[in-house]
Amino acid sequence: MYRTHFALREPPFGLTPDTAFAFACTPHQEALNTLLIASANGEGFMKVTGEVGTGKTLLCRRFLSQLSDENVTAYIPNPLLDPHGLLLALAEELRVDVDRDDDQHRLLKSLNQVLLEHARAGKRVVVCLDEAQAMPLETLESLRLLSNLETEKRKLFQVVLFGQPELDAKLAHVSVRQLQQRITFQYHLSPLSRRELEYYISHRLRIAGYMGDRLFNTAALDALYRASRGVPRLINVVAHKAMLAAYGEGYHYVSAAHVRKAASDTPSARRVYSPMVWTGATATAIAAAVIYWYLNR
């Protein structure tokens, strides 16, 4: 739509997590470093939490992509699994030859055999579970029991849980308290700051091929920060719609007015009002105050 208008190779604000657009802001880089160090040290359980849209899935993909060849990885994006389903998913990811009708004992035995083979070959097995806050309690407990598979010197696999803050409440449940105690490294992803948002916008535009003058002026960036609260997914949604609004009006830059229009069309975004636009109640109150002053001067 607006790619030709703004001289872009591709849309800069897509919603699909794309490591090509990865932005190394402070929270994400700290979280990535934490995971890489913890993984290298052989830690059993790690956890990353963050609100919806803060970039947990993208972080997970970056983490997996930066692991060395000494690691065997498994990524499970669907948390709505019973214990048997979790074992089957792990077996599929790790290319373990099992039958779907195998009981849990047989599945565990097959997984343990393959994990031991990887350990003897000097390989680390890293399992990442996305949206873990939706995982049933009994499945989380089975994950802890699975982690009991180990040699005398090392864990046979490592687990990274990615989830919304509700994951913390779930892990506080008495039935999985032992799992919570095994989490040795954890990190909470916070939204971007106003300064990070400005760098984020510039970074994504540059990756998308933009080489022109400043596209979002200061007022537009201020409005975008207020509307998105620094949440990357909301930044992308509102910025994309604001560029559409600018394109529709024939502008080659995005103004605060375009951002306000975009925010008003995005239910999860915070409404952004112009400092010069008053609501009806505010205008009425000010008018009444002026009349009162005039009559009583």
N, C-alpha and C positions, 0 to 999 in steps of 0.2 A: 504493500500500500504506500507507505511513506518512504520506502528505501531510496527510490530515485530522487525524491524531493530533497532529502537530507544527505544524499550521496553516501549511502551506506551499503556495505556488502551483504549484511544480514541484519535482522532485527536485534537491537541491543538488549532488550528487556524481556526475553523469553522466560516462561515459568518452569520449563524443564531444567532440572539441575544439570549444568554443563561445565565440566572441569576446564574447558577452554576459556571460560569467563571467570574462573575462580579468582577471587580478590583476597589478597593476604592481609586482611585487617587484623588488628591486635587480638580480638577474641578468637577468631578462627585460627590464627597462626599459633597462639598459645595452646589451644585445644589440640591442634594437629601435633605440635611438639610433644605435648603430654602423652598422647596416644603412642607416638613413635618410640619415645623413651621407655614407656611402660611395657610396650610390646617387646622391645629389645631386651628388657630385663626379665622377661618371662613371667610377668604378672598374670594371674589367673583371670580376674574379672576387672573390667573397666566400665565406666558409665559416662555418657554425655547427655545432658538435658538442655532443653531450650524451648521457648514458646514456638507456636506454629509459625512457620515461615522464616525462622532465624538461620536456616541453612544446614540443618543436621544431616540431611541426605547427601548434600554436596560435600560436606566434611567427610562423611563416611567414604564416598567415592575417592576423594583425594587421599585419604588415609590408605585405602586398599591399593591405589595406584602407586604409592610411594614405598610400599613394602618391598623388600629385596626378594631375589629369587629363592632365598632360603625359606620363604614362607609359602604355605599352602593356604588359600583363603576360601571362605564360604560366606555368601551374602544371602540373608533371608529377609526379604522385604515384607512378607506376610506374617504378622504376629498371631493371627487368629487360628492357632493350631493347638490341638490337644497334644498330650505327651507323645502319643504314637505318631501323630503327624509331624511333630518336631523332629523325631528321630529319622523319619522317612525323608524329610527335607534336608537334613544334614547328610544323610547317606547319598542323596542325589547330588548335592553340591560337591561332596568329596569323592564322587564317582565310586561309591561302594556298591558292589553288586548284591542287592537284597531283593526279596520278594515283598510286595505290598501286604501280603497276608501274614508275614512273619510277626510273631509276638515280640513284645518289648525286650524280653531276655535275649532272643536270637538277634534282634537288631543291635542291641548293646554289644553283644559278642562280636558281631561283624564290624561295627564301628571301632571297637577297641583294637581289633587285629590290624586294621588299616592305620589307625593312629600310631600304634607301636611301630609299624613299618616306616612311617614318616619320621618318627623319632630316631630310629636306628639310622636313617639316611641323613640325619642332621637337619631335618625340616621342622619348622614351627607351624602349627595349624592355628589360624586366626579366624574366628567366627564372628561376624557382625550381624546383629539383629536390629532392624529398623522398626520404628513405631512400637517399641517394647512396652509402652504404657498400656497397650491393648492386649497384651499377652495374658492368658488366664493364669491364676495363681498356681494351679497344679502343674502347668507347663513350666513356669519359672522354677518350681521346686524340682521338677525332673531335670531341668538344666543344671541345677546345683548337683544333683546326684550323678549326672553325666560327667561333671567336672571332677568327680572322685577318681576318674580314670587317670592314673599317673604312674610314673616309674619311681624309683627310690630318690631320684635327683631332680625330676622336672615334671611339670604338668604336661599332659599330652595335647592339650589345646587351650587356647585363650579365647575369652568371650568379651566382646564390646557391645554394651547395650546403648542404643540411641533412642531417646524418647522425650515426650513432653514432660513438664514438671509433675504431672499426675503419676509418673513412674515412681517418684520418691514416696508418694503416699502408698502406692501399691507395695513397694519394697519394705515399708514399715509394718506391713501386716505380719501378725505373729507366725503365720504358717511359712513365711519365707525369710524370717529374720536371720537364719544362717547364711542365706545367699547374700543379704545386705552386708553381713560382716565380712564376706570374702571380697567385696569391692575395695580394691586398694587404691585406685586412682579414679578421680571423677572431675568433671568440668561442666560448668553451666555456661551456655552461650548467651551472651547479652546482645541486645540490639546495637546497631551502629550509632556512634555519636554524630553530631551535626558535621563535624570536620570529616569523619570517615565517610559519611554519605556523599559529600562533595567529591572525594577521591573515588568512591565507588562508581558514581555516575560517569566521571571522566574516564575511568578504566574501562567500563563496559562499552562506552561510545568508541573508544580507541580500538578495542578488540573488534568491534563491529565495522571498523573501517572509516569512522568519521574523522575528517581532517580539517574541518572548517573552523570558524570563529566559535567563541563560547556559545553553546547551545542553550543551556539553562542559566539564566542570570541569577544573581544573588537572591532576589526576592522569590524567584521560582524555587530555588533550593530550600529557602526558609519554609516556604509553604509545603514543599514536598516532605520536609522533615516533620513538620507538625502533623501532616496528614498520615504519614506512614509510621510515625513514632520510631523510626530507625529500623523497622523490620524489613529485611531484604525482599521478601516476597511481595509485601505491600508496596515497597519502593518500585519494584518492577511493574506491578499492575498500574499504579498511578502514573508513573513516568511514561509508560507505553500509551496510556489514554491521553495524557497531556500532549504527547507528540502528535497523536492523531488529531487532537483539537487544533493544534497549531497548523498542521498540514491542511486541515479542512478550511481554515481561514486564510491560507496562503502565506503564513509567516515562516521564516527560516530560523526562528528562535522560539523558545518556550518561555512564556511569561507566567507570573504568579496567577493570573486570571485563568490560564489554561490548566494549571495545576488544580485550582479551586473547582473548575468544571469537572475535571477527572475525579477528584475526591468525592464530589457530590454524587457521582455515578458509581461509586465503589462502596458497597454497604459496610465492609470491614474497616474502611479508612475513616479517620477522624475528620469531621467537617472543618474546613478552613475558611474563615471569613476575612474579607478585606478590612483593614483598619478603618477605612473610610465608609464602610457599609454598616449601618446600624440596623438592629432588629426593630420590629414595630414597637415592642415594649420599651426598648431603650430610647428610641426617638420620642415616644410619647412622654416619657419621664423627663427628658431633657427639655422638651417644649413646655411642659407644665412648670418646670423650675424657672424657665425664662419668663413666663407670664407672671408667676408669683413674684419674682424679683421686680418686674416692671411695675406691677400694681402696688408694691409696698416700698418702693424706693423713696 
